[in-house]
Amino acid sequence: MDSPIRILLVEDVSEDAELLIRELRRGKLDVVTHRVDSEPALREALTGFQPHVILSDYNLPDFGGSRALEVAQAHSPDVPFIFVSGTIGEERAIEALHHGAVDYVLKDSRARLVPAVQRALRDATERESRRRAERQLAASEERFSSIADATQEWIWEVDLAGIHTFCNPAVSKILGFAPEELVGTTSFDYVDESDRKSAIEVVTTAIAQRTGWRDLVQRWRHKDGSIRFLESTALPLFAANGEVKGYRGTDRDITLRIQQQEKIARLSRIYAVSSGINGMIVRVRERNQLFRDACRIAVEQGGFKMVWIGAIDPESGDGEPIAWAGSGTANIDRIRLTSRAGLPHSDRPACRAARENRPIVCNDLLNEATLTALASESASGGYRSLAALPLVSDGRVDAVIVLLAGERDFFDSQEMQLLEELAADISFALDYLVKQERLNYMSLHDPLTGLANREMFFDRLKQVMGTLRDDRRPLAVIVIDLQRFRLINDTLGRGAGDEILKAFASRLEGVFGHAPTLARIGADRFSVAVDGMSSSMLAHLIQYRIIDGLAFPFSHEGRELRVACKIGVAMYPEDAREPESLFRNAEAALHRAKDTADTYTFYSPEMNAQVFKRLQLEGRLRNAVSERQFTLAYQPKVELGRRRIVGLEALIRWNDAVLGPVSPLEFIPVLEETGMIVEAGRQVLEQAVTDMLRWKAEGCVVPRVAVNVSYVQVRHKDFVATVRAAVGSNADLGLDLEITESLVLEDLHSGMAKLGELRADGMRIYMDDFGTGYSNLGQIAAMPLDALKIDRIFIARMAKSAEATAIVSTIISLARALRIDVVAEGVETEEQATLLAALGCGQAQGYLFGHPTQPAEIGKLLART
């Protein structure tokens, strides 16, 4: 120490005191001494002299050393007390040490005095340092406790496992938990699940790098279940070995700041949407385009998860989405929209907005009762809030725009005010477009019937003809003129005539649908362009749809009115290649019909002859179907190796009383076009089963019999039931079905499913005329087939064409790969049969093995085998 050492001597013999002083100074200690020999003097010296060390004799005349020690301990416990005596025994010395003395020195061993004093001073200094540190620590802890209790920030400590070891009271206001509720629990349990993984990663990285973190923002769950945003800063706590033992940090609640930032961001998004849509409005000229662009802008610039607009039909009050953008649009067909009350979905937000003509908001979609049916879509799509706003045109709700946000509680008063202004802007544009569309519509449509007018007809006819790149694709222009229509106007009034015109237009729409070329081109004249129909199909359409449709009387004020018509038809490209010329020729054909007894005529006389023949054939076929005139002939299928019959193919035949024998190539297409093939096919199936049962009853070994079925039959909803009804209880009879590749193009999936059912019943499925269609290998592999039949055209060319042989070989290899049989058709020579056998073909049919034969002769043939 820098100042002299103050030593208090409790000694009644002055000489002994001088010896002690001399020893201390001899030990080069800078000392100041003061001697006392009574208790009062001791007490006074403790206060006035304030010694650094007390050296006391043990035996004093007025009071003993033990009393001196007791007084010193009571007054100055931090001052070292050393006994210096010649009479103290070991037991008393130990007892003195127990009562607070720091050491004892015998008078005859004064050499120990200086080291004892130095040690005592050193120990006292260390004790004082410790006490000072303890006082500072206590003060620091008191300050920390005061700050921790007063601050609004959550102060915490956690161990390496994330378990809270300390929490200040502020956590109660921030998270709703009392400090004692959190202490002993894991902090990660309170971090929101969406941030939990990243929180663990942050802590793990910090531990590995022996660092803390700053300004870490995470979502925490409040005790009431709500979410709080906390900003965290922390420093590591180190153990004695230098390893991180935990963390101490502070978290402050920045929820309000985050919400304000999000609110500003949401408002900015809506401002961006408003700006984008207002910019788009001045450019768009069509309602649906307005709706599509509005949805797109709301998603791209507004950040909405999904936006859709549904149009409301003013008459029915029902609607459907017509424009949409964003995620989840695959489920757009599940949306139901109506302005009518009382329906199962009438309480949905969009329906209420349409019905009540006001915005409807739902800020918690996952708990919205009216949208329970769509809860899974909302959850998977990340939709949490919804706003539905009506779009008004001409004073009524014309549509509804629905915006879906990914945040809960997205739509508050400020957002809705902006969105309502946005909806008003869209409504203004919509109102303008609707009026503009109405004007455009009136300029291009007949105001009475709603059909296109003459100008629109020619415009659309030019468009259709502009797409006809291939002259083999037919197009017909049909002109229809109502007969004696002026008489109706003159006798019953124009009102009756208008009703007839509207009713007739409605019937034409029933025939042609909403064909864009269907038009009213004059007071009592209509026209339509029909694409892709042959003349025979047109004749059927005109005779059985238009003319027969007009045969039913029209009703006016309880009266039945019958109206006749004349029809003219011109065909592209035979009659003309330009729209105006084609139309003039159709009108010329109409005038010819009006000059004759014919109800309709084609511009070309040759075409009229073809149509007459086609209609005659169709009429005779109707009789044939109703009178069951069709018969069957059977052609054998043989095993090429042993030339034995392994099957029969049933072939339809027709010998008409007027037309004579008619080739299947002529009458089967007509049966298919008219749909009569369904009934005719049923008769063929029943006849084949009847013949097989008769052969079996005659004792014949009946092979499997294949019946050809048309794609029209297979497409019919009752096809499977029809086949099963024909077979009846004879499922093991051995009836098979032959189809053509056209089924692959017409109705692959549905048709294959039906054939699969019949195949499961035990029937075998053959693909007839394989190689002439357009099916691909993937489709063939997916079909329920038992055999491929190689078309006769390839068999006929085999002997002269290596290419044809290669095709046949490829088909046989394909059948082997698919593990199905292969049958060659049209085999007429031994050379063909030998080559087929060499290529690995198993079965064949053709004139070499037998011509199509009547059932009775087939029975005799089977009886011999």
C-alpha positions, 0 to 999 in steps of 0.5 A: 500500500502507498500510505503507512500501515496503521498498526494498533497494539493492544499491549500493557508492557511498553517494552514488548510493544517497542520490540514489536515495532522494531521487528516490523520496521526491521522487516522494512514495513512503513508503519504508524503505531498506536498502543492501548491497554484497556477496553475503552481505549481500544474502542476509541482507537478503533474509531479514531485511529482506524487501524489496518492491522491489530496486534494483541497480547493474549493476557492483559491485566484489565481485560483478556485478549479474547475480549479484545478480539470480541470488541474488534470483531464487533466494531471492525470485522474487516481489520485483521486481528493477530495474537502476539503472545508468549503464553497462548497455548495451541488449543487457545490459539485454534479457538481464537482463530475460530472466533475471527483471529487471522493468525497468532505469533509467539513472542519468542518467534518474532521472525514470523511477525512481518510475514504474518502481518503481510499475509494478513494485509494481503488477505484483507485486501483480497477480502475487500476486493471480493466484497467490493466486487460483490457489492458492485455485482449486487448493485449491478444486479439491482440495476439490471433487475430494476431495468428488467422490471421497468423496460417494455422489452422482453429480456430473457436467458436460455440454455443451449437447449433453448429452455428459458432460465430467465424472463422479465415481466415485460413478456406478459404484455408481449406474449401474454405469459407470466415469466414463471410460465415460460421459465423451464419451457422451450422457446421454440415451442412458442415460435410460430410453426412457419418460422420455427425451422429458420429459428432453430437454424439461426441458433444452431449457426450462432452456437457453432460460430460462437456469436449472437444475432441482431434484429432477427424478426420472427413470428411468435404465438401469443397466449390468446392464439394470435401472432406477434412479430418480435425483433430479437437481439442476443449475445452468447453466454460463455461457461468457464471453459470458454464454451457457449452455455446459453444466450441472453437477449431482448425481444421487442414487439414490432407487430404494429410496425409490421402491420403498418408496413403490410398495410402500406404494401397492401394499399400500394398493391391496390393503387398499382392495380387501380393504375393498371386497370385504369390504363387498360380501360382506355384501350379495351374495346370488348367486355370479356377482354376487359374482364380478363385484363382486370383479373390479370392485372390484379394478380400480377400487380396486386399480388392477389392469389387468385381473381375471377369475374363471373357474369350474371344472366339478367333473365335467370339471375344465374352466372358463371366465371368467364375470366380468371387469373392466378393459382387454383384456376383448375377448380374454377368449375366448382364455383357457383354464382347466382343472384337468386336467394334460397339456393344451397350456395346463395349465401356465398360472398359472391352470390350475396354481392350480386344479390345485394349489390354491395361489397361482401368481405370475408377475412377468414376463409378457413372458418367461413361457414358458407364456403365449407364446400370449398375449404380444401381449395382455400387451404391448398391454394393459400387463400385466407381473405376474400372480397366480392364486389358487384360490377354494375351496368345500366343500373343492375349487377352485370358481374361480380369481381372476386379477389382472393388474398393470401393474408388473413384480415387483408381487407379493411376499410381503407383497402375496401374504399380503394377497391370500391373505387376500382370496381366503380371504374370497371363498372363505368368501362363495362357500362360503356362497352355494353352500350357500344356492344349493343350498338354494334350488335344492332348494326350486324343483327336482325333486331326481331330474331336476333340472328345475323343480318345480311351484312354479317352473313357475308362477312362470316361467309367470307371468313369461313371460306377463307379457311377452306384451304383444301377443295375436298372439304365441302361447304354449302350455302342454304337459302330458305324462303317462307311461302305465302308469308305476306298472306299471314301479315295481311290477314293476321297482322304484322304482330302475327308475322313477327311471332312466326318469324321469331318461332321459325328462327328459333327452330332453325337454331334448333337445327344449326345451333348458334351457327355464326352464319345463320342469318335473316337476309330478307323479310321472309328469307333466311340463309346459313352456311354449313361446313363439312357436310356431304350433299347426302348428309345435307339432303337428310338434314334438309328433309328430316330436320328443316322441312319436317320441323316446319310440318309442325304448326305454329301457334298464334292466339290459339290458332294453328298456322302452317308455313311451307318453305322453299330451299335452294342449295349451292355447294363449294367448290363445285358451284362457285369459289367466291362468297357472292357467287356461291350465294347467288347460285344458292338463290338461283337454286331457290328460284328453281325450286319455287318454279317446280314442285320440289321443296328444295333443289341443288344448284347442280342438276347432277347433285340433285340426281345424287341427292335423289338417289341418296334419299331413295336409298335412305327411305328403302333402308328405313323399310329394311330396318323396320321389316328386318330385311337384312340377312347374314353370310358367313366367311370362314377363318382358317388356321394357315398351318392345318387349313382347318376352320377356327372361326367365322365372320358374319357379313351383312347382306341386303336384297331390296325388292326395288333396288335389288342387291345393294353392296354393304359399301353403299348402304352401311355408310348411310346406316351410320350417317342416319343412326339406323346402324344402331338398330340394324346392328342389334338385328345382326347380333341377334341373327348371328346368335340365332344361327349359332344356336341352330348350328349347335342344336344340329350337332355341329361343332360351332367355332367362334363367330365375329360380328362387325360393329360400327363406331356409331354402335359402340358410341351409343350409351346402350351398346354394352346392354344391347350386346349382352341382351342379344347373347342372353344366357349364352355367354359361352357361345363364342360370339366375338366383335370386330371394330375398325380403327375409326373407333380410335379417332372417334371415341377411344377412351369411352369405346375402349371401356365398353369393349373391355366390359364385353371382353370380360364377358368372354368375347374376343375383340378384333381390329378389322382392316388394320393398317389403313387408319391413323391409330398409333402404337400407344393407342393400339397397346392400350386397347383391349384387343385379341387380334389384328386383321391385316387389310386385304389391300396389303395382302393383294400387293404382297407378291409384287411389292416388297414394301407391302410384304414389309408392312405385313411382316411389321404388323405380324411382329407388332401382334406378337409383341402385343401377344395377340393373334393376327388374321390376314384378310382377302387371301386368294392365292396359294402364293399369298397363303405360303408367304403369310405362313412363312412370315408367321401369320396364324390365321387367314380368310379369303376366297382361297378358303371359302366365299361368304356363304348362307347360314344353311350351307355353313351348317352343312360345312360345320357338320362335315368337320 
